[in-house]
């Protein structure tokens, strides 16, 4: 009897999550306390979604795509204003014994908070690229969980070196998402993707959400694309001129 009751509870909970996912909302405070400091958010929430699939171990020049992506993020994170709420989600950071496990390997490793870039920075060195490419699942998690509230401006910067390989379509998902909410803009940086279909899928994700799409085939192009997405070009140029 106890075993039967447990199964029923789990079934109901799963059904409830599925039914409420699209409308799940929660309120967040306008101020956050970090390391004894009170930091006020500026109303925008920014989420990086980083590809850690196995293909990120391929060389692009003298370094792997993963090394280039991590180095670029390390250079860029300190330039983000402290009052911007920013977080990091990764996918492909682990493998599973079944396709289902590999296709749900997505994790918010740094919650979206202001003055959070140092926390994200500290986690980058521990990242490894080993898994698949569950882009659609990651976007669903970002939309329904990471960005559950519908009050603030939200933006995703997706860095990927390949297209979806988990029998889903990120393009179809964002088209459907736009029918219910249009508060999420997605910028996509395609890192040395040679597959036309994969490129088109990712381009669709950006265009449907009024985001920007970048093709980055070198470390320099990735850096420029990321800084342009963050509207940091003027600030970076100013620093260079002053030196």
C-alpha positions as a Markdown table, in Angstrom:
| # | Residue | x | y | z |
|---|---|---|---|---|
| 1 | Unk | 0.0 | 0.0 | 0.0 |
| 2 | Unk | 2.8 | 2.4 | 0.8 |
| 3 | Unk | 4.5 | 1.8 | -2.5 |
| 4 | Unk | 1.2 | 2.4 | -4.4 |
| 5 | Unk | 0.7 | 5.8 | -2.6 |
| 6 | Unk | 4.2 | 6.9 | -3.4 |
| 7 | Unk | 3.7 | 6.2 | -7.1 |
| 8 | Unk | 0.5 | 8.1 | -7.2 |
| 9 | Unk | 2.1 | 11.2 | -5.5 |
| 10 | Unk | 4.9 | 11.3 | -8.0 |
| 11 | Unk | 2.5 | 10.9 | -11.0 |
| 12 | Unk | 0.4 | 13.8 | -9.8 |
| 13 | Unk | 3.4 | 16.0 | -9.2 |
| 14 | Unk | 4.8 | 15.4 | -12.6 |
| 15 | Unk | 1.4 | 16.1 | -14.2 |
| 16 | Unk | 1.1 | 19.4 | -12.3 |
| 17 | Unk | 4.5 | 20.6 | -13.3 |
| 18 | Unk | 3.8 | 19.9 | -17.0 |
| 19 | Unk | 0.4 | 21.6 | -16.8 |
| 20 | Unk | 1.6 | 24.7 | -15.0 |
| 21 | Unk | 5.0 | 25.1 | -16.6 |
| 22 | Unk | 3.9 | 27.7 | -19.2 |
| 23 | Unk | 2.2 | 29.9 | -16.6 |
| 24 | Unk | 4.5 | 29.3 | -13.7 |
| 25 | Unk | 5.4 | 32.7 | -12.1 |
| 26 | Unk | 7.0 | 33.9 | -9.0 |
| 27 | Unk | 7.9 | 37.3 | -7.7 |
| 28 | Unk | 11.6 | 38.4 | -7.1 |
| 29 | Unk | 12.8 | 41.2 | -4.9 |
| 30 | Unk | 14.2 | 44.3 | -6.5 |
| 31 | Unk | 17.2 | 44.2 | -4.3 |
| 32 | Unk | 19.6 | 41.4 | -3.4 |
| 33 | Unk | 22.1 | 41.1 | -0.6 |
| 34 | Unk | 25.4 | 39.8 | -1.6 |
| 35 | Unk | 28.5 | 39.6 | 0.6 |
| 36 | Unk | 27.1 | 42.1 | 3.0 |
| 37 | Unk | 26.2 | 44.6 | 0.2 |
| 38 | Unk | 22.8 | 45.6 | -1.0 |
| 39 | Unk | 22.7 | 45.7 | -4.8 |
| 40 | Unk | 19.7 | 47.0 | -6.7 |
| 41 | Unk | 18.8 | 45.3 | -10.0 |
| 42 | Unk | 18.4 | 47.5 | -13.0 |
| 43 | Unk | 15.3 | 45.6 | -14.3 |
| 44 | Unk | 17.1 | 43.5 | -16.9 |
| 45 | Unk | 17.9 | 39.8 | -16.5 |
| 46 | Unk | 20.6 | 38.3 | -18.6 |
| 47 | Unk | 21.3 | 34.6 | -18.9 |
| 48 | Unk | 24.2 | 33.0 | -20.7 |
| 49 | Unk | 23.6 | 29.5 | -22.1 |
| 50 | Unk | 26.9 | 27.8 | -22.9 |
| 51 | Unk | 27.3 | 24.7 | -25.1 |
| 52 | Unk | 29.4 | 22.0 | -23.4 |
| 53 | Unk | 28.8 | 19.3 | -25.9 |
| 54 | Unk | 31.7 | 17.0 | -26.9 |
| 55 | Unk | 32.3 | 18.9 | -30.2 |
| 56 | Unk | 33.4 | 21.9 | -28.1 |
| 57 | Unk | 36.7 | 19.9 | -27.7 |
| 58 | Unk | 37.5 | 20.4 | -31.4 |
| 59 | Unk | 40.3 | 22.7 | -32.2 |
| 60 | Unk | 39.7 | 26.1 | -33.7 |
| 61 | Unk | 43.2 | 27.3 | -34.5 |
| 62 | Unk | 45.6 | 26.5 | -31.6 |
| 63 | Unk | 42.9 | 26.2 | -28.9 |
| 64 | Unk | 39.7 | 24.2 | -28.5 |
| 65 | Unk | 36.4 | 25.9 | -29.0 |
| 66 | Unk | 35.7 | 25.4 | -25.3 |
| 67 | Unk | 39.0 | 27.1 | -24.3 |
| 68 | Unk | 38.1 | 30.0 | -26.6 |
| 69 | Unk | 34.6 | 30.3 | -25.3 |
| 70 | Unk | 35.7 | 30.3 | -21.6 |
| 71 | Unk | 38.6 | 32.8 | -22.2 |
| 72 | Unk | 36.2 | 35.1 | -24.0 |
| 73 | Unk | 33.7 | 35.0 | -21.2 |
| 74 | Unk | 36.4 | 35.6 | -18.7 |
| 75 | Unk | 37.5 | 38.8 | -20.6 |
| 76 | Unk | 33.9 | 40.0 | -21.0 |
| 77 | Unk | 32.3 | 39.3 | -17.6 |
| 78 | Unk | 34.1 | 42.1 | -15.7 |
| 79 | Unk | 32.7 | 44.6 | -18.2 |
| 80 | Unk | 29.0 | 43.8 | -17.4 |
| 81 | Unk | 27.4 | 46.5 | -15.1 |
| 82 | Unk | 27.1 | 45.2 | -11.5 |
| 83 | Unk | 23.4 | 46.0 | -11.3 |
| 84 | Unk | 22.6 | 43.7 | -14.3 |
| 85 | Unk | 21.2 | 40.5 | -13.0 |
| 86 | Unk | 23.1 | 37.8 | -14.8 |
| 87 | Unk | 23.3 | 34.0 | -14.6 |
| 88 | Unk | 24.8 | 31.0 | -16.4 |
| 89 | Unk | 23.1 | 27.8 | -17.7 |
| 90 | Unk | 25.1 | 25.1 | -19.4 |
| 91 | Unk | 24.2 | 22.0 | -21.3 |
| 92 | Unk | 26.1 | 18.9 | -22.4 |
| 93 | Unk | 28.2 | 19.1 | -19.2 |
| 94 | Unk | 27.5 | 15.4 | -18.5 |
| 95 | Unk | 26.5 | 12.3 | -20.3 |
| 96 | Unk | 23.9 | 9.7 | -19.5 |
| 97 | Unk | 23.3 | 6.0 | -20.0 |
| 98 | Unk | 20.2 | 6.8 | -22.0 |
| 99 | Unk | 19.3 | 9.4 | -24.7 |
| 100 | Unk | 16.7 | 10.9 | -22.2 |
| 101 | Unk | 19.5 | 11.5 | -19.6 |
| 102 | Unk | 21.8 | 13.1 | -22.2 |
| 103 | Unk | 19.0 | 15.2 | -23.6 |
| 104 | Unk | 18.1 | 16.6 | -20.2 |
| 105 | Unk | 21.7 | 17.4 | -19.2 |
| 106 | Unk | 21.1 | 21.1 | -18.6 |
| 107 | Unk | 21.8 | 23.0 | -15.4 |
| 108 | Unk | 21.6 | 26.5 | -14.1 |
| 109 | Unk | 25.0 | 26.6 | -12.4 |
| 110 | Unk | 24.8 | 30.3 | -11.5 |
| 111 | Unk | 21.4 | 31.8 | -10.6 |
| 112 | Unk | 20.4 | 35.1 | -12.1 |
| 113 | Unk | 21.5 | 37.8 | -9.7 |
| 114 | Unk | 23.1 | 41.3 | -9.8 |
| 115 | Unk | 26.8 | 41.7 | -9.1 |
| 116 | Unk | 27.1 | 38.0 | -10.0 |
| 117 | Unk | 29.9 | 38.0 | -12.6 |
| 118 | Unk | 32.6 | 37.0 | -10.2 |
| 119 | Unk | 30.5 | 34.0 | -9.1 |
| 120 | Unk | 30.1 | 33.0 | -12.8 |
| 121 | Unk | 33.8 | 33.6 | -13.4 |
| 122 | Unk | 34.8 | 31.2 | -10.6 |
| 123 | Unk | 32.8 | 28.4 | -12.1 |
| 124 | Unk | 34.2 | 28.5 | -15.6 |
| 125 | Unk | 37.4 | 26.6 | -14.9 |
| 126 | Unk | 35.5 | 23.6 | -13.7 |
| 127 | Unk | 33.6 | 23.1 | -16.9 |
| 128 | Unk | 34.1 | 20.2 | -19.3 |
| 129 | Unk | 32.6 | 19.5 | -22.6 |
| 130 | Unk | 31.4 | 15.8 | -22.7 |
| 131 | Unk | 27.8 | 15.5 | -23.7 |
| 132 | Unk | 25.1 | 16.1 | -26.3 |
| 133 | Unk | 23.3 | 19.3 | -27.5 |
| 134 | Unk | 19.9 | 19.7 | -25.8 |
| 135 | Unk | 19.3 | 23.3 | -26.9 |
| 136 | Unk | 15.5 | 23.1 | -26.9 |
| 137 | Unk | 15.3 | 21.6 | -23.5 |
| 138 | Unk | 17.7 | 24.3 | -22.2 |
| 139 | Unk | 15.6 | 27.0 | -23.7 |
| 140 | Unk | 12.5 | 25.5 | -22.1 |
| 141 | Unk | 14.2 | 25.4 | -18.7 |
| 142 | Unk | 15.3 | 29.0 | -19.1 |
| 143 | Unk | 11.9 | 30.3 | -20.1 |
| 144 | Unk | 9.7 | 28.3 | -17.6 |
| 145 | Unk | 12.1 | 28.2 | -14.6 |
| 146 | Unk | 15.0 | 30.7 | -14.8 |
| 147 | Unk | 12.8 | 33.4 | -16.4 |
| 148 | Unk | 9.5 | 32.3 | -14.8 |
| 149 | Unk | 8.5 | 35.8 | -13.8 |
| 150 | Unk | 7.0 | 37.9 | -16.7 |
| 151 | Unk | 7.6 | 41.4 | -15.3 |
| 152 | Unk | 11.2 | 42.2 | -16.2 |
| 153 | Unk | 13.1 | 42.5 | -19.5 |
| 154 | Unk | 14.9 | 39.3 | -20.2 |
| 155 | Unk | 17.7 | 38.3 | -22.6 |
| 156 | Unk | 19.5 | 35.1 | -23.4 |
| 157 | Unk | 22.9 | 34.9 | -25.0 |
| 158 | Unk | 23.3 | 31.4 | -26.4 |
| 159 | Unk | 26.8 | 30.3 | -27.5 |
| 160 | Unk | 26.7 | 27.0 | -29.4 |
| 161 | Unk | 29.0 | 25.2 | -31.9 |
| 162 | Unk | 26.2 | 23.0 | -33.2 |
| 163 | Unk | 22.5 | 22.4 | -33.7 |
| 164 | Unk | 20.0 | 20.4 | -31.7 |
| 165 | Unk | 20.6 | 16.7 | -31.6 |
| 166 | Unk | 17.8 | 15.6 | -29.2 |
| 167 | Unk | 14.9 | 15.2 | -31.7 |
| 168 | Unk | 13.5 | 18.7 | -30.9 |
| 169 | Unk | 13.4 | 21.9 | -32.8 |
| 170 | Unk | 14.5 | 25.1 | -31.0 |
| 171 | Unk | 13.0 | 27.1 | -33.8 |
| 172 | Unk | 9.6 | 25.4 | -33.4 |
| 173 | Unk | 9.8 | 26.0 | -29.6 |
| 174 | Unk | 10.4 | 29.7 | -29.8 |
| 175 | Unk | 7.7 | 30.2 | -32.4 |
| 176 | Unk | 5.2 | 28.5 | -30.0 |
| 177 | Unk | 6.6 | 30.4 | -27.0 |
| 178 | Unk | 6.0 | 33.8 | -28.8 |
| 179 | Unk | 2.3 | 33.0 | -28.9 |
| 180 | Unk | 2.1 | 33.1 | -25.1 |
| 181 | Unk | 4.9 | 35.5 | -24.1 |
| 182 | Unk | 7.3 | 37.8 | -25.9 |
| 183 | Unk | 9.4 | 39.0 | -23.0 |
| 184 | Unk | 12.5 | 37.0 | -23.9 |
| 185 | Unk | 15.0 | 38.1 | -26.5 |
| 186 | Unk | 17.6 | 35.5 | -27.6 |
| 187 | Unk | 20.9 | 36.4 | -29.1 |
| 188 | Unk | 22.7 | 33.5 | -30.7 |
| 189 | Unk | 26.5 | 33.2 | -31.4 |
| 190 | Unk | 27.1 | 30.3 | -33.7 |
| 191 | Unk | 30.7 | 29.2 | -33.1 |
| 192 | Unk | 32.2 | 27.7 | -36.3 |
| 193 | Unk | 29.1 | 25.8 | -37.3 |
| 194 | Unk | 29.5 | 24.3 | -40.8 |
| 195 | Unk | 26.1 | 22.7 | -40.9 |
| 196 | Unk | 23.5 | 24.8 | -42.8 |
| 197 | Unk | 20.5 | 23.3 | -41.2 |
| 198 | Unk | 21.9 | 23.8 | -37.7 |
| 199 | Unk | 22.8 | 27.4 | -38.6 |
| 200 | Unk | 19.2 | 28.0 | -39.9 |
| 201 | Unk | 17.7 | 26.6 | -36.8 |
| 202 | Unk | 19.7 | 28.8 | -34.5 |
| 203 | Unk | 19.2 | 31.9 | -36.8 |
| 204 | Unk | 15.4 | 31.2 | -36.5 |
| 205 | Unk | 15.7 | 31.3 | -32.7 |
| 206 | Unk | 17.3 | 34.7 | -32.8 |
| 207 | Unk | 15.1 | 36.3 | -35.5 |
| 208 | Unk | 11.8 | 35.0 | -34.0 |
| 209 | Unk | 12.6 | 36.6 | -30.6 |
| 210 | Unk | 13.9 | 39.8 | -32.1 |
| 211 | Unk | 17.4 | 38.9 | -31.1 |
| 212 | Unk | 20.8 | 39.1 | -33.0 |
| 213 | Unk | 22.5 | 36.2 | -34.8 |
| 214 | Unk | 26.3 | 36.0 | -35.2 |
| 215 | Unk | 28.6 | 33.7 | -37.0 |
| 216 | Unk | 31.9 | 33.5 | -35.2 |
| 217 | Unk | 34.6 | 31.5 | -36.9 |
| 218 | Unk | 37.6 | 32.8 | -34.9 |
| 219 | Unk | 38.4 | 33.7 | -31.3 |
| 220 | Unk | 38.4 | 37.4 | -32.3 |
| 221 | Unk | 35.0 | 37.1 | -34.0 |
| 222 | Unk | 33.5 | 35.4 | -30.9 |
| 223 | Unk | 34.8 | 38.2 | -28.7 |
| 224 | Unk | 33.4 | 40.9 | -31.0 |
| 225 | Unk | 30.1 | 39.1 | -31.2 |
| 226 | Unk | 29.7 | 38.7 | -27.5 |
| 227 | Unk | 30.7 | 42.3 | -26.8 |
| 228 | Unk | 28.3 | 43.6 | -29.5 |
| 229 | Unk | 25.5 | 41.5 | -28.0 |
| 230 | Unk | 26.2 | 43.1 | -24.6 |
| 231 | Unk | 26.5 | 46.6 | -26.2 |
| 232 | Unk | 30.0 | 46.8 | -24.8 |
| 233 | Unk | 31.8 | 47.9 | -28.0 |
| 234 | Unk | 31.9 | 51.6 | -27.1 |
| 235 | Unk | 33.2 | 51.0 | -23.6 |
| 236 | Unk | 35.8 | 48.5 | -24.7 |
| 237 | Unk | 37.1 | 50.9 | -27.5 |
| 238 | Unk | 37.2 | 53.7 | -24.9 |
| 239 | Unk | 39.4 | 51.7 | -22.6 |
| 240 | Unk | 41.8 | 50.9 | -25.5 |
| 241 | Unk | 42.0 | 54.6 | -26.6 |
| 242 | Unk | 42.7 | 55.8 | -23.0 |
| 243 | Unk | 45.6 | 53.4 | -22.7 |
